[in-house]
Amino acid sequence: MKRRSMGWVTVFMLFIVYMLNYMDRAALSITAPLIEKELGFNAAELGMVFSAFFVGYVIFNFVGGMASDKSGPKLVFVFAVTLWSLFCGMTALAVGLTSILIIRVLFGMAEGPISSAGNKMVNNWISRNETAVAVGFFSAGSPLGGAIAGPVVGFLAIAVGWRWAFIIICCIGLVWTLVWYAIATDTAKNNRFVDKEEQKELENKNDILIKGAARVDKNSPGLGYYMKQPIVLATAVAFFSYNYVLYFFLTWFPSYLNQAMHLDIKQLSIATVIPWLVGAVGMVIGGAFSDYIYRLTGRALFSRKLVLGSCLAGTAICVAISGNVTTVQSAIILMSCSLFLLYLTGAIYWAIIQDVVHKDKVGSVGGAMHGIANTSGIIGPLVTGFIVQATGDFSMAFFLAGAVALVGAVLVIFCIKDKTSVKSFKVDQGI
């Protein structure tokens, strides 16, 4: 098998695990009406449950990134997917607020490394001029996971109960781990599916550094250096805005449909499919469009900034007005538009890191950026829960999510400068 083919087989495996990852995450929001009723949670307590996941998740964004650089992404995925599948299954053992909070923190810790490890794997296998396409493709698994979570988890919850639903999806993750362990390697080197001649193709990949950094061959700048750069910081804050809206939708939208639009679990399981499917299309298109502009202009940051700034601004408008509609159809259409525009930017944050960070620090810097961005998962669901508890409706929570997205768009426009600060990779670099 050619290295190019094996590289995209690896990307496809990442696509599958991203799909499982978001199905596991979305399972709680789909079953929330049942869990809320059985365990007696109010809106504020449910917000605490949603946020608990991100307490562990944020910490291990950093740990996962460093582990990917030091131990390799293959091993990180083996441990992460095994553990998160087990902790997801343990949700079935929850008996009250304390137990489910502990389980969700552990679940989040296990999922924390996935994005930085996935980004590191792409960096090892895929050429620069296809980076955003590859990241966009495997990241499209996340909205598809959200899409299938509705009918799959909803059906299981109705058929065998919400506790058994978590146990079954735990088993699916363990099966993926066995396949991954059998076929994946950190790089093309020593991969039994790739011949030796092609194993050498990635050894001469160019490194790209932020303007002002000395070009290095053996020693790359440290994590601290990169985290002081305006490009990296602005990207991290924009990623925070992206995640705030995404996690608002992932955690609270089913409850919004249940409480404000009076859909039962069967109806909301079906209603949530469309926005996620539309989002998956946006994820793939966004990465491909950004890479196309990059190849056309040779201006990496311009291509990233154009997609990122305009789409975050569009997301802000759609989300802000979503909370004031009165019909299910309007809510779903607006949230579909929001997710489409939001996911158009999904691959861009990681592409920027690959554009400006030395390959030896892609995992660490990506993990740090991801950790900063995912503090929104702690703040957003919790704040939303208290807003709903205090006001009795969701309109202010929707408006706040839109405002956060707008702040991200403004920062991208004014803080990410395209002044030949990134040297272009050779587009004819083989893959």
Summary of the structure (lengths in Angstrom):
residues: 431
radius of gyration: 20.7
end to end distance: 13.3
largest distance: 64.7
contacts: 1693
relative contact order: 0.17
helix: 79%
strand: 0%
